[in-house]
Amino acid sequence: MSAIEKAYGVHIIYDEDTFRHCQLNADLSDEPLYQKMEIITKSIEARYQVVDAQFVISGEGCSL
């Protein structure tokens, strides 16, 4: 998430403890920001909303 925040100058809010065990190995370099967020959140069974120009990710997290 920090790489996306730096690359796009956005702030992403999520519970680090909840998503600690989530992993994603994918090349998203050619995808636009919103498509990246869709792919990431679907792959970790989460969802996102844009609130006050910030991405807020919520979900139950990944199982081990």
PDB file with one MODEL, atoms N, CA, C and O in Angstrom:
MODEL        1
ATOM      1  N   MET A   1       0.813  -1.192   0.000  1.00  0.00           N
ATOM      2  CA  MET A   1       0.000   0.000   0.000  1.00  0.00           C
ATOM      3  C   MET A   1       0.858   1.258   0.000  1.00  0.00           C
ATOM      4  O   MET A   1       0.506   2.268  -0.610  1.00  0.00           O
ATOM      5  N   SER A   2       1.982   1.179   0.690  1.00  0.00           N
ATOM      6  CA  SER A   2       2.832   2.373   0.744  1.00  0.00           C
ATOM      7  C   SER A   2       3.374   2.743  -0.639  1.00  0.00           C
ATOM      8  O   SER A   2       3.551   3.923  -0.940  1.00  0.00           O
ATOM      9  N   ALA A   3       3.637   1.739  -1.479  1.00  0.00           N
ATOM     10  CA  ALA A   3       4.118   2.031  -2.833  1.00  0.00           C
ATOM     11  C   ALA A   3       3.053   2.761  -3.649  1.00  0.00           C
ATOM     12  O   ALA A   3       3.369   3.676  -4.409  1.00  0.00           O
ATOM     13  N   ILE A   4       1.803   2.359  -3.491  1.00  0.00           N
ATOM     14  CA  ILE A   4       0.712   3.033  -4.208  1.00  0.00           C
ATOM     15  C   ILE A   4       0.533   4.444  -3.667  1.00  0.00           C
ATOM     16  O   ILE A   4       0.333   5.385  -4.436  1.00  0.00           O
ATOM     17  N   GLU A   5       0.605   4.596  -2.352  1.00  0.00           N
ATOM     18  CA  GLU A   5       0.477   5.933  -1.760  1.00  0.00           C
ATOM     19  C   GLU A   5       1.538   6.878  -2.311  1.00  0.00           C
ATOM     20  O   GLU A   5       1.239   8.017  -2.668  1.00  0.00           O
ATOM     21  N   LYS A   6       2.772   6.402  -2.376  1.00  0.00           N
ATOM     22  CA  LYS A   6       3.866   7.241  -2.878  1.00  0.00           C
ATOM     23  C   LYS A   6       3.730   7.528  -4.364  1.00  0.00           C
ATOM     24  O   LYS A   6       3.940   8.658  -4.804  1.00  0.00           O
ATOM     25  N   ALA A   7       3.381   6.514  -5.134  1.00  0.00           N
ATOM     26  CA  ALA A   7       3.298   6.672  -6.592  1.00  0.00           C
ATOM     27  C   ALA A   7       2.180   7.620  -7.011  1.00  0.00           C
ATOM     28  O   ALA A   7       2.336   8.380  -7.966  1.00  0.00           O
ATOM     29  N   TYR A   8       1.053   7.577  -6.301  1.00  0.00           N
ATOM     30  CA  TYR A   8      -0.110   8.365  -6.711  1.00  0.00           C
ATOM     31  C   TYR A   8      -0.400   9.550  -5.808  1.00  0.00           C
ATOM     32  O   TYR A   8      -1.299  10.340  -6.095  1.00  0.00           O
ATOM     33  N   GLY A   9       0.350   9.686  -4.721  1.00  0.00           N
ATOM     34  CA  GLY A   9       0.115  10.799  -3.809  1.00  0.00           C
ATOM     35  C   GLY A   9      -1.233  10.718  -3.122  1.00  0.00           C
ATOM     36  O   GLY A   9      -1.877  11.737  -2.873  1.00  0.00           O
ATOM     37  N   VAL A  10      -1.660   9.491  -2.813  1.00  0.00           N
ATOM     38  CA  VAL A  10      -2.942   9.288  -2.135  1.00  0.00           C
ATOM     39  C   VAL A  10      -2.683   8.703  -0.750  1.00  0.00           C
ATOM     40  O   VAL A  10      -1.583   8.240  -0.450  1.00  0.00           O
ATOM     41  N   HIS A  11      -3.704   8.735   0.073  1.00  0.00           N
ATOM     42  CA  HIS A  11      -3.616   8.138   1.403  1.00  0.00           C
ATOM     43  C   HIS A  11      -4.553   6.938   1.441  1.00  0.00           C
ATOM     44  O   HIS A  11      -5.712   7.037   1.038  1.00  0.00           O
ATOM     45  N   ILE A  12      -4.050   5.802   1.925  1.00  0.00           N
ATOM     46  CA  ILE A  12      -4.845   4.582   2.019  1.00  0.00           C
ATOM     47  C   ILE A  12      -4.959   4.210   3.489  1.00  0.00           C
ATOM     48  O   ILE A  12      -3.956   4.038   4.183  1.00  0.00           O
ATOM     49  N   ILE A  13      -6.188   4.089   3.948  1.00  0.00           N
ATOM     50  CA  ILE A  13      -6.459   3.754   5.340  1.00  0.00           C
ATOM     51  C   ILE A  13      -6.915   2.308   5.409  1.00  0.00           C
ATOM     52  O   ILE A  13      -7.848   1.909   4.713  1.00  0.00           O
ATOM     53  N   TYR A  14      -6.256   1.528   6.247  1.00  0.00           N
ATOM     54  CA  TYR A  14      -6.637   0.131   6.442  1.00  0.00           C
ATOM     55  C   TYR A  14      -6.064  -0.331   7.771  1.00  0.00           C
ATOM     56  O   TYR A  14      -5.117   0.259   8.290  1.00  0.00           O
ATOM     57  N   ASP A  15      -6.638  -1.379   8.310  1.00  0.00           N
ATOM     58  CA  ASP A  15      -6.174  -1.942   9.568  1.00  0.00           C
ATOM     59  C   ASP A  15      -5.027  -2.906   9.281  1.00  0.00           C
ATOM     60  O   ASP A  15      -5.243  -3.997   8.753  1.00  0.00           O
ATOM     61  N   GLU A  16      -3.825  -2.504   9.625  1.00  0.00           N
ATOM     62  CA  GLU A  16      -2.650  -3.328   9.321  1.00  0.00           C
ATOM     63  C   GLU A  16      -2.713  -4.687   9.997  1.00  0.00           C
ATOM     64  O   GLU A  16      -2.272  -5.680   9.418  1.00  0.00           O
ATOM     65  N   ASP A  17      -3.246  -4.755  11.197  1.00  0.00           N
ATOM     66  CA  ASP A  17      -3.359  -6.044  11.889  1.00  0.00           C
ATOM     67  C   ASP A  17      -4.308  -6.988  11.160  1.00  0.00           C
ATOM     68  O   ASP A  17      -4.034  -8.183  11.050  1.00  0.00           O
ATOM     69  N   THR A  18      -5.409  -6.463  10.668  1.00  0.00           N
ATOM     70  CA  THR A  18      -6.397  -7.284   9.974  1.00  0.00           C
ATOM     71  C   THR A  18      -5.828  -7.876   8.692  1.00  0.00           C
ATOM     72  O   THR A  18      -6.086  -9.039   8.383  1.00  0.00           O
ATOM     73  N   PHE A  19      -5.069  -7.104   7.954  1.00  0.00           N
ATOM     74  CA  PHE A  19      -4.570  -7.534   6.652  1.00  0.00           C
ATOM     75  C   PHE A  19      -3.113  -7.974   6.666  1.00  0.00           C
ATOM     76  O   PHE A  19      -2.493  -8.109   5.611  1.00  0.00           O
ATOM     77  N   ARG A  20      -2.574  -8.195   7.836  1.00  0.00           N
ATOM     78  CA  ARG A  20      -1.167  -8.567   7.999  1.00  0.00           C
ATOM     79  C   ARG A  20      -0.776  -9.812   7.203  1.00  0.00           C
ATOM     80  O   ARG A  20       0.325  -9.870   6.655  1.00  0.00           O
ATOM     81  N   HIS A  21      -1.655 -10.799   7.132  1.00  0.00           N
ATOM     82  CA  HIS A  21      -1.319 -12.070   6.488  1.00  0.00           C
ATOM     83  C   HIS A  21      -1.719 -12.132   5.018  1.00  0.00           C
ATOM     84  O   HIS A  21      -1.582 -13.177   4.383  1.00  0.00           O
ATOM     85  N   CYS A  22      -2.204 -11.039   4.483  1.00  0.00           N
ATOM     86  CA  CYS A  22      -2.625 -11.019   3.079  1.00  0.00           C
ATOM     87  C   CYS A  22      -1.411 -10.807   2.174  1.00  0.00           C
ATOM     88  O   CYS A  22      -0.558  -9.957   2.430  1.00  0.00           O
ATOM     89  N   GLN A  23      -1.366 -11.604   1.116  1.00  0.00           N
ATOM     90  CA  GLN A  23      -0.282 -11.482   0.154  1.00  0.00           C
ATOM     91  C   GLN A  23      -0.860 -11.436  -1.254  1.00  0.00           C
ATOM     92  O   GLN A  23      -1.875 -12.063  -1.553  1.00  0.00           O
ATOM     93  N   LEU A  24      -0.199 -10.692  -2.089  1.00  0.00           N
ATOM     94  CA  LEU A  24      -0.593 -10.605  -3.485  1.00  0.00           C
ATOM     95  C   LEU A  24       0.676 -10.499  -4.314  1.00  0.00           C
ATOM     96  O   LEU A  24       1.492  -9.601  -4.108  1.00  0.00           O
ATOM     97  N   ASN A  25       0.831 -11.409  -5.237  1.00  0.00           N
ATOM     98  CA  ASN A  25       1.956 -11.372  -6.161  1.00  0.00           C
ATOM     99  C   ASN A  25       1.390 -11.145  -7.560  1.00  0.00           C
ATOM    100  O   ASN A  25       0.891 -12.068  -8.204  1.00  0.00           O
ATOM    101  N   ALA A  26       1.480  -9.908  -8.008  1.00  0.00           N
ATOM    102  CA  ALA A  26       0.942  -9.565  -9.324  1.00  0.00           C
ATOM    103  C   ALA A  26       1.655  -8.332  -9.847  1.00  0.00           C
ATOM    104  O   ALA A  26       2.065  -7.463  -9.077  1.00  0.00           O
ATOM    105  N   ASP A  27       1.797  -8.268 -11.145  1.00  0.00           N
ATOM    106  CA  ASP A  27       2.367  -7.092 -11.785  1.00  0.00           C
ATOM    107  C   ASP A  27       1.224  -6.160 -12.148  1.00  0.00           C
ATOM    108  O   ASP A  27       0.475  -6.420 -13.090  1.00  0.00           O
ATOM    109  N   LEU A  28       1.096  -5.091 -11.410  1.00  0.00           N
ATOM    110  CA  LEU A  28       0.015  -4.138 -11.641  1.00  0.00           C
ATOM    111  C   LEU A  28       0.537  -2.827 -12.228  1.00  0.00           C
ATOM    112  O   LEU A  28      -0.167  -1.817 -12.224  1.00  0.00           O
ATOM    113  N   SER A  29       1.745  -2.846 -12.723  1.00  0.00           N
ATOM    114  CA  SER A  29       2.385  -1.613 -13.166  1.00  0.00           C
ATOM    115  C   SER A  29       1.648  -0.914 -14.313  1.00  0.00           C
ATOM    116  O   SER A  29       1.710   0.311 -14.423  1.00  0.00           O
ATOM    117  N   ASP A  30       0.964  -1.658 -15.153  1.00  0.00           N
ATOM    118  CA  ASP A  30       0.274  -1.038 -16.292  1.00  0.00           C
ATOM    119  C   ASP A  30      -1.188  -0.708 -16.004  1.00  0.00           C
ATOM    120  O   ASP A  30      -1.898  -0.224 -16.886  1.00  0.00           O
ATOM    121  N   GLU A  31      -1.639  -0.963 -14.789  1.00  0.00           N
ATOM    122  CA  GLU A  31      -3.046  -0.734 -14.444  1.00  0.00           C
ATOM    123  C   GLU A  31      -3.237   0.670 -13.868  1.00  0.00           C
ATOM    124  O   GLU A  31      -2.374   1.162 -13.140  1.00  0.00           O
ATOM    125  N   PRO A  32      -4.358   1.314 -14.188  1.00  0.00           N
ATOM    126  CA  PRO A  32      -4.668   2.604 -13.560  1.00  0.00           C
ATOM    127  C   PRO A  32      -4.981   2.402 -12.068  1.00  0.00           C
ATOM    128  O   PRO A  32      -5.264   1.286 -11.633  1.00  0.00           O
ATOM    129  N   LEU A  33      -4.927   3.467 -11.311  1.00  0.00           N
ATOM    130  CA  LEU A  33      -5.082   3.410  -9.858  1.00  0.00           C
ATOM    131  C   LEU A  33      -6.335   2.669  -9.414  1.00  0.00           C
ATOM    132  O   LEU A  33      -6.253   1.770  -8.577  1.00  0.00           O
ATOM    133  N   TYR A  34      -7.487   3.030  -9.957  1.00  0.00           N
ATOM    134  CA  TYR A  34      -8.733   2.402  -9.504  1.00  0.00           C
ATOM    135  C   TYR A  34      -8.782   0.914  -9.865  1.00  0.00           C
ATOM    136  O   TYR A  34      -9.346   0.113  -9.120  1.00  0.00           O
ATOM    137  N   GLN A  35      -8.206   0.552 -10.983  1.00  0.00           N
ATOM    138  CA  GLN A  35      -8.148  -0.863 -11.358  1.00  0.00           C
ATOM    139  C   GLN A  35      -7.235  -1.619 -10.401  1.00  0.00           C
ATOM    140  O   GLN A  35      -7.537  -2.747 -10.011  1.00  0.00           O
ATOM    141  N   LYS A  36      -6.122  -1.003 -10.024  1.00  0.00           N
ATOM    142  CA  LYS A  36      -5.227  -1.614  -9.039  1.00  0.00           C
ATOM    143  C   LYS A  36      -5.969  -1.866  -7.729  1.00  0.00           C
ATOM    144  O   LYS A  36      -5.857  -2.943  -7.142  1.00  0.00           O
ATOM    145  N   MET A  37      -6.716  -0.883  -7.282  1.00  0.00           N
ATOM    146  CA  MET A  37      -7.438  -1.023  -6.012  1.00  0.00           C
ATOM    147  C   MET A  37      -8.494  -2.124  -6.117  1.00  0.00           C
ATOM    148  O   MET A  37      -8.702  -2.871  -5.161  1.00  0.00           O
ATOM    149  N   GLU A  38      -9.161  -2.233  -7.267  1.00  0.00           N
ATOM    150  CA  GLU A  38     -10.137  -3.311  -7.473  1.00  0.00           C
ATOM    151  C   GLU A  38      -9.468  -4.681  -7.389  1.00  0.00           C
ATOM    152  O   GLU A  38      -9.963  -5.578  -6.706  1.00  0.00           O
ATOM    153  N   ILE A  39      -8.362  -4.835  -8.073  1.00  0.00           N
ATOM    154  CA  ILE A  39      -7.650  -6.121  -8.097  1.00  0.00           C
ATOM    155  C   ILE A  39      -7.154  -6.480  -6.701  1.00  0.00           C
ATOM    156  O   ILE A  39      -7.325  -7.610  -6.245  1.00  0.00           O
ATOM    157  N   ILE A  40      -6.545  -5.521  -6.034  1.00  0.00           N
ATOM    158  CA  ILE A  40      -6.009  -5.775  -4.698  1.00  0.00           C
ATOM    159  C   ILE A  40      -7.111  -6.162  -3.725  1.00  0.00           C
ATOM    160  O   ILE A  40      -7.002  -7.171  -3.029  1.00  0.00           O
ATOM    161  N   THR A  41      -8.164  -5.368  -3.673  1.00  0.00           N
ATOM    162  CA  THR A  41      -9.210  -5.642  -2.684  1.00  0.00           C
ATOM    163  C   THR A  41      -9.959  -6.937  -2.988  1.00  0.00           C
ATOM    164  O   THR A  41     -10.309  -7.671  -2.064  1.00  0.00           O
ATOM    165  N   LYS A  42     -10.207  -7.227  -4.241  1.00  0.00           N
ATOM    166  CA  LYS A  42     -10.870  -8.502  -4.557  1.00  0.00           C
ATOM    167  C   LYS A  42     -10.003  -9.686  -4.201  1.00  0.00           C
ATOM    168  O   LYS A  42     -10.509 -10.708  -3.736  1.00  0.00           O
ATOM    169  N   SER A  43      -8.700  -9.566  -4.411  1.00  0.00           N
ATOM    170  CA  SER A  43      -7.814 -10.688  -4.127  1.00  0.00           C
ATOM    171  C   SER A  43      -7.656 -10.955  -2.634  1.00  0.00           C
ATOM    172  O   SER A  43      -7.332 -12.076  -2.242  1.00  0.00           O
ATOM    173  N   ILE A  44      -7.878  -9.950  -1.799  1.00  0.00           N
ATOM    174  CA  ILE A  44      -7.775 -10.154  -0.350  1.00  0.00           C
ATOM    175  C   ILE A  44      -9.156 -10.159   0.308  1.00  0.00           C
ATOM    176  O   ILE A  44      -9.280 -10.011   1.524  1.00  0.00           O
ATOM    177  N   GLU A  45     -10.180 -10.330  -0.512  1.00  0.00           N
ATOM    178  CA  GLU A  45     -11.564 -10.389  -0.041  1.00  0.00           C
ATOM    179  C   GLU A  45     -11.918  -9.189   0.826  1.00  0.00           C
ATOM    180  O   GLU A  45     -12.439  -9.320   1.933  1.00  0.00           O
ATOM    181  N   ALA A  46     -11.617  -8.022   0.285  1.00  0.00           N
ATOM    182  CA  ALA A  46     -11.910  -6.769   0.973  1.00  0.00           C
ATOM    183  C   ALA A  46     -12.678  -5.863   0.020  1.00  0.00           C
ATOM    184  O   ALA A  46     -13.010  -6.258  -1.097  1.00  0.00           O
ATOM    185  N   ARG A  47     -12.948  -4.675   0.461  1.00  0.00           N
ATOM    186  CA  ARG A  47     -13.608  -3.679  -0.382  1.00  0.00           C
ATOM    187  C   ARG A  47     -13.000  -2.321  -0.052  1.00  0.00           C
ATOM    188  O   ARG A  47     -12.377  -2.142   0.995  1.00  0.00           O
ATOM    189  N   TYR A  48     -13.188  -1.383  -0.948  1.00  0.00           N
ATOM    190  CA  TYR A  48     -12.673  -0.042  -0.664  1.00  0.00           C
ATOM    191  C   TYR A  48     -13.720   0.994  -0.991  1.00  0.00           C
ATOM    192  O   TYR A  48     -14.611   0.778  -1.812  1.00  0.00           O
ATOM    193  N   GLN A  49     -13.589   2.121  -0.329  1.00  0.00           N
ATOM    194  CA  GLN A  49     -14.409   3.293  -0.596  1.00  0.00           C
ATOM    195  C   GLN A  49     -13.470   4.478  -0.684  1.00  0.00           C
ATOM    196  O   GLN A  49     -12.401   4.482  -0.074  1.00  0.00           O
ATOM    197  N   VAL A  50     -13.868   5.473  -1.434  1.00  0.00           N
ATOM    198  CA  VAL A  50     -13.122   6.715  -1.456  1.00  0.00           C
ATOM    199  C   VAL A  50     -13.893   7.699  -0.581  1.00  0.00           C
ATOM    200  O   VAL A  50     -15.030   8.065  -0.877  1.00  0.00           O
ATOM    201  N   VAL A  51     -13.240   8.118   0.508  1.00  0.00           N
ATOM    202  CA  VAL A  51     -13.860   9.025   1.467  1.00  0.00           C
ATOM    203  C   VAL A  51     -12.917  10.208   1.649  1.00  0.00           C
ATOM    204  O   VAL A  51     -11.769  10.039   2.061  1.00  0.00           O
ATOM    205  N   ASP A  52     -13.400  11.387   1.344  1.00  0.00           N
ATOM    206  CA  ASP A  52     -12.587  12.603   1.471  1.00  0.00           C
ATOM    207  C   ASP A  52     -11.235  12.447   0.776  1.00  0.00           C
ATOM    208  O   ASP A  52     -10.197  12.785   1.346  1.00  0.00           O
ATOM    209  N   ALA A  53     -11.250  11.942  -0.440  1.00  0.00           N
ATOM    210  CA  ALA A  53     -10.058  11.757  -1.273  1.00  0.00           C
ATOM    211  C   ALA A  53      -9.062  10.754  -0.692  1.00  0.00           C
ATOM    212  O   ALA A  53      -7.882  10.782  -1.043  1.00  0.00           O
ATOM    213  N   GLN A  54      -9.523   9.872   0.190  1.00  0.00           N
ATOM    214  CA  GLN A  54      -8.689   8.819   0.753  1.00  0.00           C
ATOM    215  C   GLN A  54      -9.333   7.473   0.449  1.00  0.00           C
ATOM    216  O   GLN A  54     -10.558   7.354   0.418  1.00  0.00           O
ATOM    217  N   PHE A  55      -8.517   6.480   0.229  1.00  0.00           N
ATOM    218  CA  PHE A  55      -9.025   5.125   0.030  1.00  0.00           C
ATOM    219  C   PHE A  55      -9.132   4.457   1.398  1.00  0.00           C
ATOM    220  O   PHE A  55      -8.162   4.409   2.153  1.00  0.00           O
ATOM    221  N   VAL A  56     -10.308   3.951   1.702  1.00  0.00           N
ATOM    222  CA  VAL A  56     -10.542   3.250   2.964  1.00  0.00           C
ATOM    223  C   VAL A  56     -10.834   1.801   2.628  1.00  0.00           C
ATOM    224  O   VAL A  56     -11.831   1.498   1.973  1.00  0.00           O
ATOM    225  N   ILE A  57      -9.960   0.899   3.079  1.00  0.00           N
ATOM    226  CA  ILE A  57     -10.103  -0.529   2.807  1.00  0.00           C
ATOM    227  C   ILE A  57     -10.645  -1.211   4.045  1.00  0.00           C
ATOM    228  O   ILE A  57     -10.161  -0.992   5.155  1.00  0.00           O
ATOM    229  N   SER A  58     -11.655  -2.041   3.841  1.00  0.00           N
ATOM    230  CA  SER A  58     -12.234  -2.770   4.964  1.00  0.00           C
ATOM    231  C   SER A  58     -12.483  -4.218   4.553  1.00  0.00           C
ATOM    232  O   SER A  58     -12.616  -4.527   3.369  1.00  0.00           O
ATOM    233  N   GLY A  59     -12.542  -5.078   5.527  1.00  0.00           N
ATOM    234  CA  GLY A  59     -12.764  -6.493   5.300  1.00  0.00           C
ATOM    235  C   GLY A  59     -12.349  -7.272   6.526  1.00  0.00           C
ATOM    236  O   GLY A  59     -11.955  -6.700   7.542  1.00  0.00           O
ATOM    237  N   GLU A  60     -12.442  -8.586   6.419  1.00  0.00           N
ATOM    238  CA  GLU A  60     -12.134  -9.444   7.556  1.00  0.00           C
ATOM    239  C   GLU A  60     -10.688  -9.925   7.556  1.00  0.00           C
ATOM    240  O   GLU A  60     -10.257 -10.557   8.521  1.00  0.00           O
ATOM    241  N   GLY A  61      -9.954  -9.653   6.535  1.00  0.00           N
ATOM    242  CA  GLY A  61      -8.558 -10.086   6.467  1.00  0.00           C
ATOM    243  C   GLY A  61      -8.425 -11.435   5.814  1.00  0.00           C
ATOM    244  O   GLY A  61      -9.414 -12.053   5.421  1.00  0.00           O
ATOM    245  N   CYS A  62      -7.215 -11.880   5.703  1.00  0.00           N
ATOM    246  CA  CYS A  62      -6.910 -13.143   5.043  1.00  0.00           C
ATOM    247  C   CYS A  62      -6.641 -14.219   6.081  1.00  0.00           C
ATOM    248  O   CYS A  62      -6.071 -13.953   7.140  1.00  0.00           O
ATOM    249  N   SER A  63      -7.054 -15.417   5.768  1.00  0.00           N
ATOM    250  CA  SER A  63      -6.749 -16.523   6.673  1.00  0.00           C
ATOM    251  C   SER A  63      -5.343 -17.026   6.396  1.00  0.00           C
ATOM    252  O   SER A  63      -4.795 -16.815   5.314  1.00  0.00           O
ATOM    253  N   LEU A  64      -4.783 -17.675   7.360  1.00  0.00           N
ATOM    254  CA  LEU A  64      -3.396 -18.155   7.234  1.00  0.00           C
ATOM    255  C   LEU A  64      -3.293 -19.319   6.310  1.00  0.00           C
ATOM    256  O   LEU A  64      -2.199 -19.841   6.094  1.00  0.00           O
TER     257      LEU A  64
ENDMDL
END
